[in-house]
Amino acid sequence: MVSSLEGKIIPVDGKTIKGSYDRERGLKALHLVTAWACEQRLILGQIKVEDSSNEITAIPALLELLDISGAIVTIDAMGTQSNIVKIIREKKADYVLSSKGNHPILIK
């Protein structure tokens, strides 16, 4: 049981599940976004990325489901979006986000 995430690191990342596609029925591989409590070695939540979407829309949906107050949320460059930061701040958590070419102003 996780009683508090205060000061704990919560990585949020998406992964495609190898071998989950179905060629016969024309189904794409399953892509999930997961929030992980490192210290507890526990998945806090997971959400499917819709076939016509990407992690940018799935991450906010996952964050809305979790009580992350006091935690430190880490997300790769794809998740460095102002709406995602807004949700993290509204939930009273801190964040560490990567930045690459998707935010050229931040990496001068």
C-alpha positions, 0 to 999 in steps of 0.5 A, a space after each residue: 500500500 502506498 500511503 503518500 507520494 510526498 517527494 516520491 518520483 513518478 515517471 510517466 511513459 508510454 510503451 508499445 506492447 510487443 506482439 500485441 498487434 493482430 494482422 488478421 483482424 487489422 488491429 494495431 499494437 497496443 500502446 499504453 501510458 503508465 505511471 510508476 512509483 519507483 520506490 514502491 516498484 508499483 504501477 499507479 495507473 495505466 491507460 490505453 492510447 487510442 489508435 487515432 491518438 498519441 501519448 499527448 492526449 493519454 497522459 492528461 487522462 492518466 494524470 486526472 485519475 491519480 492522486 499525485 500531490 507532493 510527488 515529482 512527476 517525470 515525463 519525456 520530451 513528448 509529454 512536455 506540453 503546457 496543458 500537461 504541466 497545468 494538470 500536474 500543478 493543479 494536482 499540487 505536484 512538481 515535475 521534471 520534463 525533458 526538452 528537445 526540438 519540440 520546444 526550441 525556445 527552452 533549449 537556447 
